[in-house]
Amino acid sequence: MELRHLEYFVAVAEEQHFTRAAQRLMVSQSGLSASIRSLERELGAPLFMRTTRSVELTGAGRALLVDAVRALASVRAAREAVAAVQGLLRGTLSVGIEQCVAGVDVAALLARFRSEHGGVEVRLRQAGSAALVGDVAAGRLDLAFVALCGEPPEGVRLLPLLREPMVVLCQADHWLATVERVGCGKLSGEVFVDFHPDWGSRGVTDRAFASAGAERQVALEVNDVHSLIDLVRHGLGIAVVPLPYARKEQAASLRAVPLDCPEPRTWQVSAAVPADDRLGPAARELLGYLTPPPTTAPPITAHG
């Protein structure tokens, strides 16, 4: 089995299209198709269901994809490790980040890294924390800065960077603006604005209300912090957010009331890294730029 065949297979699986995969890899579509057929013959199973409009993975293809991504990540890490021994950093550094995580200036980190290690291609993906830790586990990202609630998936460690309390964000004339703190049970009749379920702060809020046995109605879901603040400013609901979100200039007219609920009460920002010491030299270098460095004792690791 050639690495080239695995690279082509992963590209088609991710693009779900042979033409787009060939363009991404800068190879001919006929050569790409021939490589996939060769891989299917070697494995003795079809990997894709092909129609005139779509390409979907078969059961065998889904089984192969997880290990193929990990195998390619391991090969890349091996190449980078050899380069590091020679005093060089090469290859690709793939970083993930959830929007507006506190405690780390990712733009400044990446700018410094690229200025000092021009031979490394830097890639950045922004998404919800749940998706990002899944990408770290699968080897699609080298590391990610996330705000994950609870244990990470198997194969991922969380190196804690920062903890912040959760607060209720409301208009200045809302009844909540007159109280010093509020419990989850007192908010059961309110309409909430919140992020999509894969955001870290949404997980903290959901678990806090569940642990208090309190119900809540999330009527408006958004995928960015500024939209959430705008909706609260216009009186369309209240929101439970990490304290740093309430400190944003756009939220200056709003009130932030501490949330008094059972665990979890805090939003934790962490660096998500592979649990099996697959962290490459470039990723280690980037983490070394953090001041203070990530907490390593005790890291949060999935059971299993």
C-alpha positions, 0 to 999 in steps of 0.5 A: 500500500503506497502512501500516495494512494492513502493521500488520494483516498483521504482527499476524495473522502474529504472533498466528496468529489473526484474533480475537486480532490484532483484539483486540490492535489494538483494531479490529473483526475484519471490518475487519481481515479486509477490510484483509488481503483488500485487501492480498492483492488488491494483491499478487496473492497469498494471504498466509495459509492459513486454516482454522477453527482456524488461520492460517498464512503462505503462502510469499508471506506469509513473504516479505512478513513480513520486509520488512513488519516492517522497513518499520514499524520504519523508519517508527517510527524516522523519526517518532521522529527528527523528534520528537527534532529538536523536543527530544522523545522519543516512540514505543516503546522495545523492549528484549530481554535474556537472563536474568542477563546481567552488566555491565548493570542493565537494571531500573535503566536502564529505570527511569531512562529512564521517569522522564526520558522519560515520553512513550516506551512501554517494552517488555521481552522476555526470551529466549535471545540467539539469538532476541533478535538475530534480533528486532533484525535483523528490527526487532522490537526496538530493541536487546538485551543478549545473550551471543552466541557467535560472529558475529551475524546479518546486519544486527546489530552487537555492542557489547561490554560485558563478558567473563567466564571460563567455569567448571565448577560442581559439588558440594563433594564432587565430584572436580572440587572438588579440582582447580585447573582442568580441560580439556574432555577430562577431562569427557567421562564426566560428565553435564551440566546446561545451558541451551537451545541459544539461550542465549549460554553454551550456545553458548560451551560447545558451541563450546569442547568442539567445538574440543577434540574432546571429547564431552559428554552434556547430560542436563538442559536448563533455561531459567533460572539458578536451576533449573540451580544447583538441579539441580547442588546436588542432584547431578544433573550438573555445569554449565559456566557464566559466572563471575557465575552461580557467584557467586550466593548460591544457588550458595554451597555449590558449587565453581567450577573454571576451564575450560581449553579452546581458544577460546572461553574467555569469555562476552561480554555485548554490546549488540546493535543494528542494523548499518545505523544504524537505532538510534532516538533512544530507544535511543541515549539508553538506551545513553548511560546505560551507564557505561562506554559500550559498546565501539565499536571494534571492534564485531562485525558479521556478514559478508555 
